[in-house]
Amino acid sequence: MTPRRTPATARSTGQIRLSTPFRITVLLDEILQFDAGDILTAVAEDFPDLAWGRADATPDPAPGDASDAVATVPCGGGIGPGVITAGEAISMDWHPLFHRNRIDPTGPDAIRMTQNRAHLEIAVNHGGTDLARRLDAARYATAIAAVFADLPITAGIAIGWCDRLMPGDDFLRAADAVRAGRIPLLHWLHLVPFRDPAAPKLRSGVSVGLASFVGVEVEIRQSPQPQAEVLRAIYAAAAQLLDGNDMFADGAEMTGPASHGAAPVTYRLRHLPEGRLGNDTDRWLLIHPESPFPDRKLLGRAKAGRPRPKDGAGSDGRNGGWLASRVARMRRGPTDGA
Amino acid sequence: MPHFSDLRAARRHGSAYHRSKAILTMAIIVADADRDLAEAEVAAICAAATTVPGLSALPASALKAAVEEVIRNLQDGGTEDVFEHAVQHLDDTGKIAAVLLASQVALSDGPVSSAQAAVLDPMTRRLGITPVRQEAITRMARHRLSRTEAGR
């Protein structure tokens, strides 16, 4: 039986994510004074390799501007500008966010965040359709937020597109990666383990935030692997997608990252359309060979599987797979690694 | 209300930044004594500060942040409180640097005006610097200014 498809909407959540500006929120202990010139000087000092526009390119919004923007930071390359808006204290149910971000809700970091008295939101629009521009917009958003992150009155930083919440010092590691020309994948994505009620003893996990860059998330369901291995495989696949890999296809196979001398796992890839299993965006499912997940029953036959590359084709001949070799290459290159 | 540039410079340069604000305080009070500080005066104080021992190691952005923060504090808190706070951050070398910079600023557009002397002299006394020593510092300031003029 082929499951009934969710009716196509005019604009999917994935498409909406792709067109949404990259937003980062800075939680503050108290209200902060600044103007765009201060921020532009700071980002130019801290991120000299990013192109920044002239201070007069985007004048500060007039008082009472309907947008509530307090400053704009001109970015280079047609990105942005970075728009900074200021607001009052953020009050919300913090506990789910703390739990998800492994922040002790009774610890000093959490207490400081909950007691914030003001916040700033930095939003950078990519203004384009390609992955490179989205990555650039996220870089600029990270750079602008980073100049606030190490202020003594900064209580925490929330990265909007991936539901990450962290102290300012932690966020600065993402800024270091951007400064070094790497993708701070571990900060820009959230790898979230979860239990699938259909197989609660097996491990599942999903990425959060990848859809803002490529329109899809990566998920593993009902895997017999340890949780860390599940998240590592999701990380590796996400890194592939951010690297512009176009080999993801329904029914294709991919070899996961090598693991402590054990043979790498070959996953089957299935395309999980938005809404099919309650998922809010399209996902690539990585299915472990020993997983009982009934993908055929739920998703039907794979539409257009691609043959796994033959040995030597896209493989380094040692770790047995193109994904593993790509991952190894990326660990040396563009991402910030684990 | 904290200001971004002040917090950033304090985070970056720590005690050196706090000391720079203390040194700059006296010069700004003197400059403000007989004229309202405009952007040109602020720039002139920053330029003079870059040659003063103890301030020359700080980047221009930090010096500008320090000047702007002192001006804000003067507007919010008043001269007496701001000067008293500055004194607490000045060691003996810093006190001489503060009087030297204040003298340079006062002399930059001619002889020290009576309005400027009326704040410069008592502040110098409160730093424990005698009139004789102040005169020597003033000569040094004049010499540094003439050297700067000659270099232009």
Interface residues (C-beta under 8 A of the other chain):
Chain A: E30 I31 L32 Q33 F34 D38 I39 T41 A42 E45 V147 F148 D150 L151 P152 I153
Chain B: M1 P2 H3 F4 S5 L7 R8 A10 R11 S61
